[in-house]
Amino acid sequence: MPEHASFLQLLGPVVLALAAVLWVMGLVRVLRRARLESSPRRTGPALTALPHQRQTAPELEAVELTPAERDAFAGLVRQLSDGR
């Protein structure tokens, strides 16, 4: 044991090495578990209690604004864009 190094200075690299080994073991375990969970699974029967989802998007809706509403909206846009 070198005379100029304290016990804590010699213990530091050992603790860091142990922490690195434990971290790698944990990482391997997590990756292995993730690989097993992502394996292809059997598809069971469809859930009949849930309603069928429609494949198309709902139709778009539009509302006509009155001139007063249009002016109020334009004023709001101007007010919000003044800071930029």
C-alpha positions as CSV (number, residue, x, y, z in Angstrom):
1,M,0.0,0.0,0.0
2,P,1.6,3.3,-1.0
3,E,2.4,5.6,1.8
4,H,1.1,8.8,0.2
5,A,-2.4,7.4,-0.5
6,S,-5.0,7.2,2.2
7,F,-7.3,4.3,2.7
8,L,-10.3,6.1,1.2
9,Q,-8.3,7.0,-1.9
10,L,-7.5,3.4,-2.4
11,L,-11.1,2.3,-1.7
12,G,-12.6,4.8,-4.3
13,P,-11.6,2.9,-7.4
14,V,-12.8,-0.4,-5.9
15,V,-16.2,1.1,-5.1
16,L,-16.5,2.6,-8.6
17,A,-15.6,-0.7,-10.2
18,L,-18.2,-2.5,-8.1
19,A,-20.8,0.1,-9.0
20,A,-20.0,-0.3,-12.7
21,V,-20.3,-4.1,-12.5
22,L,-23.6,-3.9,-10.8
23,W,-24.9,-1.3,-13.3
24,V,-23.9,-3.5,-16.2
25,M,-25.6,-6.5,-14.6
26,G,-28.8,-4.5,-14.2
27,L,-28.6,-3.2,-17.8
28,V,-28.2,-6.7,-19.2
29,R,-31.1,-7.9,-17.1
30,V,-33.4,-5.0,-18.3
31,L,-32.4,-5.5,-21.9
32,R,-33.0,-9.3,-21.7
33,R,-36.4,-8.8,-20.2
34,A,-37.3,-6.2,-22.8
35,R,-36.3,-8.6,-25.6
36,L,-38.4,-11.4,-24.1
37,E,-41.4,-9.1,-23.8
38,S,-41.1,-7.9,-27.4
39,S,-41.2,-11.4,-28.8
40,P,-44.2,-12.2,-31.0
41,R,-47.3,-13.2,-29.0
42,R,-50.2,-15.3,-30.0
43,T,-53.3,-13.2,-30.8
44,G,-56.3,-14.4,-28.9
45,P,-59.9,-13.9,-29.9
46,A,-61.2,-10.4,-30.4
47,L,-62.8,-8.7,-27.5
48,T,-66.4,-8.7,-28.2
49,A,-67.4,-6.4,-25.3
50,L,-65.7,-3.5,-27.0
51,P,-67.4,-1.7,-29.8
52,H,-65.8,-1.7,-33.3
53,Q,-63.7,1.3,-34.0
54,R,-64.6,3.3,-37.2
55,Q,-61.8,3.5,-39.7
56,T,-62.5,7.0,-41.0
57,A,-62.1,10.4,-39.3
58,P,-65.1,12.4,-38.3
59,E,-66.3,15.1,-40.8
60,L,-64.9,18.6,-40.3
61,E,-67.1,21.2,-38.9
62,A,-67.1,24.9,-39.8
63,V,-68.9,27.8,-38.1
64,E,-69.4,31.2,-39.8
65,L,-68.4,34.2,-37.7
66,T,-70.2,37.4,-37.6
67,P,-68.3,40.6,-38.6
68,A,-68.1,41.6,-34.9
69,E,-66.6,38.2,-33.9
70,R,-64.2,38.4,-36.8
71,D,-63.0,41.9,-35.6
72,A,-62.7,40.7,-32.0
73,F,-60.6,37.7,-33.1
74,A,-58.4,39.9,-35.2
75,G,-57.9,42.3,-32.2
76,L,-57.0,39.3,-30.0
77,V,-54.4,38.1,-32.6
78,R,-52.9,41.6,-32.8
79,Q,-52.8,41.8,-29.0
80,L,-51.1,38.4,-28.6
81,S,-48.6,39.1,-31.4
82,D,-47.5,42.5,-30.1
83,G,-44.9,40.8,-27.8
84,R,-43.1,39.1,-30.7
